[in-house]
């Protein structure tokens, strides 16, 4: 958010890093929808989902090399609520979900990368179609 001290006018903007992150998530979501279209051709017409959505998001971040091993959870970096908002906005932009207001259940965690959980975000959606 930028505020002009002379006029008091406030303008919000989305940082480039956030835009790039949302575009990467959107691209992956499009790939998943393409998989649905090929393997379940009748189901692709169900999107965007306008019914209830439950989402589980696991953000896997790289552990800094200088961080002591006793630190078990990433306590720095982006807030989980901001990370979740970016993912839900990206899913809405590529029409996986019709509106992020339909997300009634949201589970979010931020962890260090470990075996079986590569860097990035793992998204699990449960959707109820109208």
N, C-alpha and C positions, 0 to 999 in steps of 0.2 A: 504494500500500500504506500502511495506517495501522497504527501500533503503539501500544498503550496501555502507557505506561511503568510503570504501577502493577501491572498484571496480566501484562504480557508478551504479551498476546493480540494477534495480528496479523491484520488483515482486509484483503483485497484488494478493489479496486473498479475499475470502468472509468470513466474521466473522461467527462463529458458530450460533449466534442468528439469523442472516439473513438466513442461510441455514435452520434452524429449522422452521422459519416463512414461508419460501417458501414451505417447505414440508407440513406444515399444510394447506396452501392454496391449494396446489396441491391435497392433499387428499380430501378436500371438493369439489374441481372441479371434481375429479373422481366420487364422490358420485352423483353429479349433472348429469354427463354424464350417469351414470348407470340408473338414473331416466328417462332420455331421451330414453335410450335403451329399457327400459321396457314399457314405455308409448307411445313412438313414434318410434317403431322399424325401420321404413324406414328412419328416419332423422339422425340416428347415423352415417350413411355412409357419411354424409356431413362434418364430422369433420376429421381432423382439418380444420377450416375455413381459406381459403386462400384469401377470398375477403376482402372488407373494413370492419373495425370494429370501432364502437363507444363504448367507455367504460365510465361508471360512477362509481366511487369508493368513498365510504364513510367510513372513518376510525373512529371507535368509541373507545376512550381511557378513562380509568378510571380517574376521577378527584382525584388528591391527597387530602387527608383529611386536610392538612395544607394550601391549597390554598384558598385565600379569595374568597368569593362568588361573589364579583364584577368582577372577572376575568371570562369572558364568553367563551373564546376560548383557546384551548391548544396551547400555544406558545413555549413549550419546547418538548423535545423528538425528535423522528425521523422526518426528513424533508418529506413533502408530495411527493416530486419528487422521493425520494429514496423508500418510501413505495409503490408508484405506480409502479416503476420499478420492485420491488420484486414480486408484484402480476402479472404483465404482463409476467415476466420470468417464474413464476410458471404455468401460463395458457399455455404458449408455451411448457414447458417441458412435460405436460400431454396431449398435442395435442388438446387443445380446440381451440387455434388459431395456425395457421401455422407459423407465424412470427410476432413479436411485431411491426415490421415496417409497418404492414397493419393497425395499429390503427391510424385513421385519426382524431378522435375527442376523447379528454380525459378530463373528468371533475373529479376533485379530491377535497375532503374536509376532514378535521380532526376536529372532534367534541368530546365533552365529552359524555359519555354514558348517555342516557336518556330513558324514557319509549318508548318502541317500537323499540329501537335501541340498541341491546346488544353489549357487548365488542367484538371487532374484526373488520372485514371489510365486508361491503355490496357491492356486485358486480352486476352491471347491464350491460349486453352486448347487443348491437344491431349489428347483423351481416348480411352482404350482401354476399350471396354465389355465386360463379362463375357459 
